[in-house]
Amino acid sequence: MAKTKKFKRTKRNRPYLNVLDFMVQEKTFLAIVIIGLVLAGVLTGYGQAGMWLGFFFAAYATVANDSIQSLGTFIESNKTKKWWVMWLFIGFIFLSVVTWSWFYYDGDVTYQRLLNPDGTTKYPHPENFSFFQIIAPLVLLILTRMKMPVSTTFLILSVFSADTSGITSVVWKSWTGYIMAFILSFLVWYFSYNLIKKYFKSRKFNQSWNIVQWVVSGTLWGVWVMQDGANIAVFLPRQLDLFQFIIFALTIFIGLGLLFYLRGDKIQEVVSEKARISDVRAATLIDATYVILLIYKLFISTVPMSTTWVFLGVIGGREIAVSLARTKKGKKHRKRAGKMIFRDFAYAMIGLFVSIALAAGANREIRSTIVNTVTSWF
């Protein structure tokens, strides 16, 4: 009897094997995505059904992707804590923040990120949702599964923008946020590296650091909800009644529980690979830098902003500063830091291009503006 030949992993067939391995490992996730796409196609054009489907997709996809910036360092430096304790702490802050906005702004849970004081908006609530609007959170979910820290603000809000001004204003605010975050984080870590190294050298630390970190992380999470809660609420009416508000709040609260149970899931690896993020003291300094910038950007303008880009600026500035300040293995660390920053920035840009493509598919005016701009270049 002839012997069957073993299938060898050669350079030629390795990509196919990687794809097959991915499909086998992620079969449940792929099944969910396929079902979601089918439902999106079926419910396109149905107002209420499409609205709630898109909202449920966005509720988990947004929190799951943005967990690296708002909760990533918190999760990473509290691996020994029970997941439900962290969930109740973060969940209570979320409920408090959105409830205050709902009362104070007469049904608006976004702190006027979507609704101006005069009642106008650059992100109108559609009567019937398009296919591209419904699948935008699914695209975000896929990119999240691929460990891409893309901007949820670009990816989701862009498909609701009435015109290109709703996109360009967000891009400009986000770009300035990235640059400010990178510079501030670089200065903080470069000029204080020797001091930080001296006092953070020991793995043992005063337990008061835990209290400080939970306070800083809680503040960061609250500010993030004020800034990025709009990415989820954009699927719902701009002013929610009591029933709509309860569904909005409970859905995200339960989604947070799942996120903490999974310990951040795959996107958490973007944070875990950074230098000594698991140290509660380093995590606290990163979050403190980040929250200062978010508070500044929060009150300077009500224009939505990509908090992902600000976070990448904070992390990027720190990694470069640490690599330059290190005397031992500095060259090796600089090379590693450069690769990580380039990769994270490239992923963020991919998210921007995908969001523009989805916005063009969802909005005829944006599509024609892009076409006219491109043709004018030739």
Contacts in CASP RR format, 6 or more apart in sequence:
PFRMAT RR
TARGET T0000
AUTHOR 0000-0000-0000
METHOD contacts of the structure
MODEL  1
MAKTKKFKRTKRNRPYLNVLDFMVQEKTFLAIVIIGLVLAGVLTGYGQAG
MWLGFFFAAYATVANDSIQSLGTFIESNKTKKWWVMWLFIGFIFLSVVTW
SWFYYDGDVTYQRLLNPDGTTKYPHPENFSFFQIIAPLVLLILTRMKMPV
STTFLILSVFSADTSGITSVVWKSWTGYIMAFILSFLVWYFSYNLIKKYF
KSRKFNQSWNIVQWVVSGTLWGVWVMQDGANIAVFLPRQLDLFQFIIFAL
TIFIGLGLLFYLRGDKIQEVVSEKARISDVRAATLIDATYVILLIYKLFI
STVPMSTTWVFLGVIGGREIAVSLARTKKGKKHRKRAGKMIFRDFAYAMI
GLFVSIALAAGANREIRSTIVNTVTSWF
7 13 0 8 1.000
9 17 0 8 1.000
23 30 0 8 1.000
26 145 0 8 1.000
29 145 0 8 1.000
33 138 0 8 1.000
33 141 0 8 1.000
33 142 0 8 1.000
36 53 0 8 1.000
36 57 0 8 1.000
36 135 0 8 1.000
36 138 0 8 1.000
37 135 0 8 1.000
37 138 0 8 1.000
39 53 0 8 1.000
40 50 0 8 1.000
40 53 0 8 1.000
40 54 0 8 1.000
40 131 0 8 1.000
40 134 0 8 1.000
40 135 0 8 1.000
40 138 0 8 1.000
41 131 0 8 1.000
41 134 0 8 1.000
43 49 0 8 1.000
43 50 0 8 1.000
43 53 0 8 1.000
43 129 0 8 1.000
43 134 0 8 1.000
44 50 0 8 1.000
44 128 0 8 1.000
44 129 0 8 1.000
44 130 0 8 1.000
44 131 0 8 1.000
44 134 0 8 1.000
45 128 0 8 1.000
45 129 0 8 1.000
45 130 0 8 1.000
46 128 0 8 1.000
46 129 0 8 1.000
47 126 0 8 1.000
47 127 0 8 1.000
47 128 0 8 1.000
47 129 0 8 1.000
50 129 0 8 1.000
50 134 0 8 1.000
51 129 0 8 1.000
51 235 0 8 1.000
51 236 0 8 1.000
52 235 0 8 1.000
53 134 0 8 1.000
54 129 0 8 1.000
54 133 0 8 1.000
54 134 0 8 1.000
54 137 0 8 1.000
54 235 0 8 1.000
55 232 0 8 1.000
55 235 0 8 1.000
55 236 0 8 1.000
55 248 0 8 1.000
55 251 0 8 1.000
56 251 0 8 1.000
57 134 0 8 1.000
57 137 0 8 1.000
57 138 0 8 1.000
57 141 0 8 1.000
58 136 0 8 1.000
58 137 0 8 1.000
58 140 0 8 1.000
58 156 0 8 1.000
58 231 0 8 1.000
58 232 0 8 1.000
58 234 0 8 1.000
58 235 0 8 1.000
59 232 0 8 1.000
59 251 0 8 1.000
59 252 0 8 1.000
59 255 0 8 1.000
60 137 0 8 1.000
60 141 0 8 1.000
60 255 0 8 1.000
60 258 0 8 1.000
60 259 0 8 1.000
61 137 0 8 1.000
61 138 0 8 1.000
61 140 0 8 1.000
61 141 0 8 1.000
61 144 0 8 1.000
61 152 0 8 1.000
62 137 0 8 1.000
62 140 0 8 1.000
62 152 0 8 1.000
62 156 0 8 1.000
62 228 0 8 1.000
62 229 0 8 1.000
62 231 0 8 1.000
62 232 0 8 1.000
63 232 0 8 1.000
63 252 0 8 1.000
63 255 0 8 1.000
63 256 0 8 1.000
63 259 0 8 1.000
64 141 0 8 1.000
64 144 0 8 1.000
64 259 0 8 1.000
64 264 0 8 1.000
64 265 0 8 1.000
64 267 0 8 1.000
65 140 0 8 1.000
65 141 0 8 1.000
65 143 0 8 1.000
65 144 0 8 1.000
65 149 0 8 1.000
65 150 0 8 1.000
65 152 0 8 1.000
65 267 0 8 1.000
65 308 0 8 1.000
66 152 0 8 1.000
66 224 0 8 1.000
66 228 0 8 1.000
66 307 0 8 1.000
66 308 0 8 1.000
67 75 0 8 1.000
67 259 0 8 1.000
67 264 0 8 1.000
67 265 0 8 1.000
67 267 0 8 1.000
67 268 0 8 1.000
68 149 0 8 1.000
68 267 0 8 1.000
68 268 0 8 1.000
68 270 0 8 1.000
68 271 0 8 1.000
68 308 0 8 1.000
68 311 0 8 1.000
69 149 0 8 1.000
69 224 0 8 1.000
69 290 0 8 1.000
69 307 0 8 1.000
69 308 0 8 1.000
69 310 0 8 1.000
69 311 0 8 1.000
69 312 0 8 1.000
70 220 0 8 1.000
70 221 0 8 1.000
70 224 0 8 1.000
70 228 0 8 1.000
70 307 0 8 1.000
70 311 0 8 1.000
71 90 0 8 1.000
71 217 0 8 1.000
71 221 0 8 1.000
71 259 0 8 1.000
71 264 0 8 1.000
72 264 0 8 1.000
72 268 0 8 1.000
72 271 0 8 1.000
73 217 0 8 1.000
73 271 0 8 1.000
73 277 0 8 1.000
73 283 0 8 1.000
73 286 0 8 1.000
73 287 0 8 1.000
74 86 0 8 1.000
74 90 0 8 1.000
74 213 0 8 1.000
74 214 0 8 1.000
74 217 0 8 1.000
74 218 0 8 1.000
74 221 0 8 1.000
74 283 0 8 1.000
74 287 0 8 1.000
75 86 0 8 1.000
75 260 0 8 1.000
75 263 0 8 1.000
75 264 0 8 1.000
75 268 0 8 1.000
75 271 0 8 1.000
76 268 0 8 1.000
76 271 0 8 1.000
76 272 0 8 1.000
76 277 0 8 1.000
76 278 0 8 1.000
76 283 0 8 1.000
77 213 0 8 1.000
77 277 0 8 1.000
77 278 0 8 1.000
77 279 0 8 1.000
77 280 0 8 1.000
77 282 0 8 1.000
77 283 0 8 1.000
78 86 0 8 1.000
78 280 0 8 1.000
79 263 0 8 1.000
79 278 0 8 1.000
83 257 0 8 1.000
83 260 0 8 1.000
83 261 0 8 1.000
83 263 0 8 1.000
84 257 0 8 1.000
84 260 0 8 1.000
84 261 0 8 1.000
86 260 0 8 1.000
87 256 0 8 1.000
87 257 0 8 1.000
87 260 0 8 1.000
87 261 0 8 1.000
89 214 0 8 1.000
89 218 0 8 1.000
90 218 0 8 1.000
90 221 0 8 1.000
90 256 0 8 1.000
90 260 0 8 1.000
91 253 0 8 1.000
91 256 0 8 1.000
91 257 0 8 1.000
93 218 0 8 1.000
93 221 0 8 1.000
93 222 0 8 1.000
93 225 0 8 1.000
94 221 0 8 1.000
94 222 0 8 1.000
94 225 0 8 1.000
94 249 0 8 1.000
94 252 0 8 1.000
94 253 0 8 1.000
94 256 0 8 1.000
95 249 0 8 1.000
95 253 0 8 1.000
97 222 0 8 1.000
97 225 0 8 1.000
97 226 0 8 1.000
98 109 0 8 1.000
98 225 0 8 1.000
98 229 0 8 1.000
98 245 0 8 1.000
98 248 0 8 1.000
98 249 0 8 1.000
99 249 0 8 1.000
101 107 0 8 1.000
101 108 0 8 1.000
101 109 0 8 1.000
101 110 0 8 1.000
101 111 0 8 1.000
101 226 0 8 1.000
102 108 0 8 1.000
102 109 0 8 1.000
102 240 0 8 1.000
102 245 0 8 1.000
105 111 0 8 1.000
105 112 0 8 1.000
105 115 0 8 1.000
106 239 0 8 1.000
107 239 0 8 1.000
107 240 0 8 1.000
107 241 0 8 1.000
107 245 0 8 1.000
108 114 0 8 1.000
108 115 0 8 1.000
108 238 0 8 1.000
108 239 0 8 1.000
108 240 0 8 1.000
109 229 0 8 1.000
109 233 0 8 1.000
109 240 0 8 1.000
109 245 0 8 1.000
109 248 0 8 1.000
110 229 0 8 1.000
110 230 0 8 1.000
110 233 0 8 1.000
111 226 0 8 1.000
111 227 0 8 1.000
111 298 0 8 1.000
111 302 0 8 1.000
112 302 0 8 1.000
113 227 0 8 1.000
113 229 0 8 1.000
113 230 0 8 1.000
113 302 0 8 1.000
113 303 0 8 1.000
113 304 0 8 1.000
114 121 0 8 1.000
114 123 0 8 1.000
114 230 0 8 1.000
114 233 0 8 1.000
114 234 0 8 1.000
114 238 0 8 1.000
114 304 0 8 1.000
115 121 0 8 1.000
115 238 0 8 1.000
115 239 0 8 1.000
116 302 0 8 1.000
121 162 0 8 1.000
121 238 0 8 1.000
122 161 0 8 1.000
122 162 0 8 1.000
122 163 0 8 1.000
122 165 0 8 1.000
122 166 0 8 1.000
122 169 0 8 1.000
123 157 0 8 1.000
123 160 0 8 1.000
123 161 0 8 1.000
123 162 0 8 1.000
123 166 0 8 1.000
123 230 0 8 1.000
123 234 0 8 1.000
124 160 0 8 1.000
124 162 0 8 1.000
125 160 0 8 1.000
125 236 0 8 1.000
125 237 0 8 1.000
125 238 0 8 1.000
126 133 0 8 1.000
126 160 0 8 1.000
129 235 0 8 1.000
130 159 0 8 1.000
130 361 0 8 1.000
130 362 0 8 1.000
132 159 0 8 1.000
132 358 0 8 1.000
132 359 0 8 1.000
132 361 0 8 1.000
132 362 0 8 1.000
133 159 0 8 1.000
133 160 0 8 1.000
133 235 0 8 1.000
133 362 0 8 1.000
135 358 0 8 1.000
136 155 0 8 1.000
136 156 0 8 1.000
136 158 0 8 1.000
136 159 0 8 1.000
136 355 0 8 1.000
136 358 0 8 1.000
137 156 0 8 1.000
139 155 0 8 1.000
139 354 0 8 1.000
139 358 0 8 1.000
140 150 0 8 1.000
140 152 0 8 1.000
140 155 0 8 1.000
140 156 0 8 1.000
143 150 0 8 1.000
143 155 0 8 1.000
143 347 0 8 1.000
143 350 0 8 1.000
143 351 0 8 1.000
143 354 0 8 1.000
144 150 0 8 1.000
144 265 0 8 1.000
144 266 0 8 1.000
144 267 0 8 1.000
145 266 0 8 1.000
147 266 0 8 1.000
147 267 0 8 1.000
147 269 0 8 1.000
147 270 0 8 1.000
148 347 0 8 1.000
148 350 0 8 1.000
148 351 0 8 1.000
149 267 0 8 1.000
149 270 0 8 1.000
149 308 0 8 1.000
149 311 0 8 1.000
149 312 0 8 1.000
149 344 0 8 1.000
149 347 0 8 1.000
149 348 0 8 1.000
150 308 0 8 1.000
150 347 0 8 1.000
150 348 0 8 1.000
150 350 0 8 1.000
150 351 0 8 1.000
150 352 0 8 1.000
150 354 0 8 1.000
151 174 0 8 1.000
151 306 0 8 1.000
151 308 0 8 1.000
151 309 0 8 1.000
151 348 0 8 1.000
151 351 0 8 1.000
151 352 0 8 1.000
151 355 0 8 1.000
152 228 0 8 1.000
152 231 0 8 1.000
152 306 0 8 1.000
152 308 0 8 1.000
153 170 0 8 1.000
153 174 0 8 1.000
153 228 0 8 1.000
153 230 0 8 1.000
153 231 0 8 1.000
153 304 0 8 1.000
153 305 0 8 1.000
153 306 0 8 1.000
153 307 0 8 1.000
153 308 0 8 1.000
154 167 0 8 1.000
154 170 0 8 1.000
154 171 0 8 1.000
154 174 0 8 1.000
154 306 0 8 1.000
154 351 0 8 1.000
154 352 0 8 1.000
154 355 0 8 1.000
154 356 0 8 1.000
155 351 0 8 1.000
155 354 0 8 1.000
155 355 0 8 1.000
155 358 0 8 1.000
156 231 0 8 1.000
156 234 0 8 1.000
156 355 0 8 1.000
157 166 0 8 1.000
157 170 0 8 1.000
157 230 0 8 1.000
157 231 0 8 1.000
157 234 0 8 1.000
157 304 0 8 1.000
158 166 0 8 1.000
158 167 0 8 1.000
158 170 0 8 1.000
158 355 0 8 1.000
158 356 0 8 1.000
158 358 0 8 1.000
158 359 0 8 1.000
159 355 0 8 1.000
159 358 0 8 1.000
159 359 0 8 1.000
159 361 0 8 1.000
159 362 0 8 1.000
159 363 0 8 1.000
160 234 0 8 1.000
160 362 0 8 1.000
161 167 0 8 1.000
161 359 0 8 1.000
161 363 0 8 1.000
161 366 0 8 1.000
162 363 0 8 1.000
162 365 0 8 1.000
163 363 0 8 1.000
163 365 0 8 1.000
163 366 0 8 1.000
163 369 0 8 1.000
164 365 0 8 1.000
164 366 0 8 1.000
164 369 0 8 1.000
164 370 0 8 1.000
167 355 0 8 1.000
167 356 0 8 1.000
167 359 0 8 1.000
167 366 0 8 1.000
169 303 0 8 1.000
170 303 0 8 1.000
170 304 0 8 1.000
170 305 0 8 1.000
170 306 0 8 1.000
171 352 0 8 1.000
173 297 0 8 1.000
173 301 0 8 1.000
173 303 0 8 1.000
173 304 0 8 1.000
173 305 0 8 1.000
174 305 0 8 1.000
174 306 0 8 1.000
174 309 0 8 1.000
174 310 0 8 1.000
175 309 0 8 1.000
177 293 0 8 1.000
177 297 0 8 1.000
177 305 0 8 1.000
177 309 0 8 1.000
177 310 0 8 1.000
177 313 0 8 1.000
178 309 0 8 1.000
178 310 0 8 1.000
178 312 0 8 1.000
178 313 0 8 1.000
180 293 0 8 1.000
180 310 0 8 1.000
181 289 0 8 1.000
181 290 0 8 1.000
181 293 0 8 1.000
181 309 0 8 1.000
181 310 0 8 1.000
181 311 0 8 1.000
181 312 0 8 1.000
181 313 0 8 1.000
181 314 0 8 1.000
181 317 0 8 1.000
182 313 0 8 1.000
182 314 0 8 1.000
182 316 0 8 1.000
182 317 0 8 1.000
183 317 0 8 1.000
184 289 0 8 1.000
184 292 0 8 1.000
184 293 0 8 1.000
184 314 0 8 1.000
185 286 0 8 1.000
185 289 0 8 1.000
185 313 0 8 1.000
185 314 0 8 1.000
185 315 0 8 1.000
185 316 0 8 1.000
185 317 0 8 1.000
185 318 0 8 1.000
185 321 0 8 1.000
186 316 0 8 1.000
186 317 0 8 1.000
186 318 0 8 1.000
186 320 0 8 1.000
186 321 0 8 1.000
187 321 0 8 1.000
188 285 0 8 1.000
188 289 0 8 1.000
188 318 0 8 1.000
188 321 0 8 1.000
189 196 0 8 1.000
189 285 0 8 1.000
189 317 0 8 1.000
189 318 0 8 1.000
189 321 0 8 1.000
189 322 0 8 1.000
189 325 0 8 1.000
190 321 0 8 1.000
190 324 0 8 1.000
190 325 0 8 1.000
193 321 0 8 1.000
193 322 0 8 1.000
193 325 0 8 1.000
193 326 0 8 1.000
194 325 0 8 1.000
196 282 0 8 1.000
196 285 0 8 1.000
200 276 0 8 1.000
200 279 0 8 1.000
200 281 0 8 1.000
200 282 0 8 1.000
203 279 0 8 1.000
205 280 0 8 1.000
205 281 0 8 1.000
209 280 0 8 1.000
209 281 0 8 1.000
209 284 0 8 1.000
210 280 0 8 1.000
212 284 0 8 1.000
213 280 0 8 1.000
213 283 0 8 1.000
213 284 0 8 1.000
213 287 0 8 1.000
216 284 0 8 1.000
216 287 0 8 1.000
216 288 0 8 1.000
216 291 0 8 1.000
217 284 0 8 1.000
217 287 0 8 1.000
219 291 0 8 1.000
220 287 0 8 1.000
220 290 0 8 1.000
220 291 0 8 1.000
220 294 0 8 1.000
223 291 0 8 1.000
223 294 0 8 1.000
223 295 0 8 1.000
223 298 0 8 1.000
224 294 0 8 1.000
224 307 0 8 1.000
226 298 0 8 1.000
227 294 0 8 1.000
227 297 0 8 1.000
227 298 0 8 1.000
227 304 0 8 1.000
227 305 0 8 1.000
227 307 0 8 1.000
228 304 0 8 1.000
228 307 0 8 1.000
230 304 0 8 1.000
231 304 0 8 1.000
232 248 0 8 1.000
232 252 0 8 1.000
233 240 0 8 1.000
233 248 0 8 1.000
236 244 0 8 1.000
236 248 0 8 1.000
237 244 0 8 1.000
240 248 0 8 1.000
259 265 0 8 1.000
270 344 0 8 1.000
271 277 0 8 1.000
272 278 0 8 1.000
273 340 0 8 1.000
274 315 0 8 1.000
274 318 0 8 1.000
274 319 0 8 1.000
274 340 0 8 1.000
275 319 0 8 1.000
275 322 0 8 1.000
275 333 0 8 1.000
276 282 0 8 1.000
277 283 0 8 1.000
277 286 0 8 1.000
286 314 0 8 1.000
286 315 0 8 1.000
286 318 0 8 1.000
289 314 0 8 1.000
290 310 0 8 1.000
290 311 0 8 1.000
290 314 0 8 1.000
293 310 0 8 1.000
293 314 0 8 1.000
294 307 0 8 1.000
294 310 0 8 1.000
297 305 0 8 1.000
297 310 0 8 1.000
306 348 0 8 1.000
308 348 0 8 1.000
309 348 0 8 1.000
312 341 0 8 1.000
312 344 0 8 1.000
312 345 0 8 1.000
312 348 0 8 1.000
315 341 0 8 1.000
315 344 0 8 1.000
316 337 0 8 1.000
316 340 0 8 1.000
316 341 0 8 1.000
316 344 0 8 1.000
317 341 0 8 1.000
319 337 0 8 1.000
319 338 0 8 1.000
319 340 0 8 1.000
319 341 0 8 1.000
320 334 0 8 1.000
320 337 0 8 1.000
320 338 0 8 1.000
320 341 0 8 1.000
322 333 0 8 1.000
322 337 0 8 1.000
323 330 0 8 1.000
323 333 0 8 1.000
323 334 0 8 1.000
323 336 0 8 1.000
323 337 0 8 1.000
323 338 0 8 1.000
324 330 0 8 1.000
324 334 0 8 1.000
326 333 0 8 1.000
356 370 0 8 1.000
359 366 0 8 1.000
360 366 0 8 1.000
360 367 0 8 1.000
360 370 0 8 1.000
361 367 0 8 1.000
END
